[in-house]
Amino acid sequence: MLVQLQYLRAIAALMVVYFHAVLQLAKVNPAVDATAFVYGETGVDIFFVLSGFVMWLTTSGRTMSPIDFARRRIKRIVPLYWLATLFSATVALVALSLLKSTVFDLPHLIASLFFLPWANPADPSTITPVIVPGWTLNYEMFFYFVFALLLPLQEVRRIPAMFAVFAVILIACRLLPETTVTRFYGEPIMLEFLAGVVLGWLYGQKVLLPNRWAWAALAMGFAFLAINEALMPPESRFYAWGIPAIFIVYGAISIDFSRLPVIGWLNYLGDCSYSIYITHAFTLAFLRVAADRLPIGILQQPVLFVIVSLALSSIGGAIIHEITTPRRKAAVASRPPA
C-alpha cells in the first residue's frame, strides 16, 4: 500500500482547511489582519497531481471499460457531493445569512449537481458551484470524462492521446470567444492531472528517484510551494504551484515508506480527505456564526480559531466518512485508494 498517498491527501486537505480558516478570520475578528498568513490554497495542486497519478495506477495493466471507470468515479464522488450541495442550497434558501458566499439560484444549483462551470450568483466574477471548493471537482470530473473516453486505446497510446486532447481543448478555449466555459476549461491547471498521469507511468516503469534525492525533492517541493504561493499569483499556478506539487508527489512515491512506521492518524485522515474537503466549509461557517453569536472568547483568538477549525473540520470529515463509506475487506485496502 502506498501509504504516502494517504499522507499527501491528508496534508493537502488540511492545507485547504487552513487556507479557508485564515480567510474566515477577517469575518470573525475584523481587527485581525491575517493576510500575511494566508497559505494552503496550493493543497489543490497536490490533489490534482495525485489524482492523475492514482487514475493511471489503478487502471494500468487492467481491462476496464469507460462505463466501469465512470461508475466507480461517480460512486465515490457524487453521493456526498450532491448531499452537501443540496444541503447548502437549502440553507441558502431558508437562512441566507449563514452562508456568505452562497445564494439560492436554481440554474446554478443544477449546474453544480452536474459539475458544469457556472458563474456564482453571489459573486459573478467567480466560476464556482454551490459548494465553493467544489470548483476543483468540476475539473476532476472533466478529467475523468476524458480519461474514460481514452481507456479503449492501447495503454501505450493513452498518454500521448491525453496530451493531444488537452492541448486541443486549451488552444480552442483561447481562440474561441470568451464564455464561462472557455474561461474555465481554458485554464492550464488541468495540465497538473497530466503530470500526475506521467508520474504514474514512471512509477509503473520503476523510474524513480534514489532515496536521498527523493527526500530532497519532497522537501524542496514543499519549500518552493510555500515560497511561490507567497510570491506568485494564482494566474501562474499551473507552473509556479504545479511544478512544486509534481516534485512533492514524485519524491513521495519514490520513497519506500514500507520501511518506516505508519503514522496511523495521518493515514486515517487520508482516507477522510475527500469528506474533510467537502464538509469543512460547513464547519467554518458554524464556527463563524458561533464566534458572532456566542460568548466564546477562544474563537476570537486567531491562532486558536485556526486550531479549532482544523480539529473540528477533521473530526467532522471523519464522522461523515464513517457514515457514508461502506466497509471494505482488508484485502481491498492493499490497493492504492482511487
Secondary structure, DSSP 8 states (H G I E B T S, - for coil): --HHHHHHHHHHHHHHHHHHHHHHHHHH-TT---GGG---TTHHHHHHHHHHHHHHHHHTTS---HHHHHHHHHHHHHHHHHHHHHHHHHHHHH-GGG-TT----HHHHHHHHTT---EETTEEEEE--SSGGGHHHHHHHHHHHHHHHHTTS-HHHHHHHHHHHHHHHHHHHHHS---HHHHHHT-GGGHHHHHHHHHHHHHHTT----HHHHHHHHHHHHHHHHHHHHHS-GGGHHHHTHHHHHHHHHHHHHS-GGGS---HHHHHHHHTHHHHHHHHHHHHHHHHHHHHHS--GGGGSHHHHHHHHHHHHHHHHHHHHHHHS----TTGGGS---
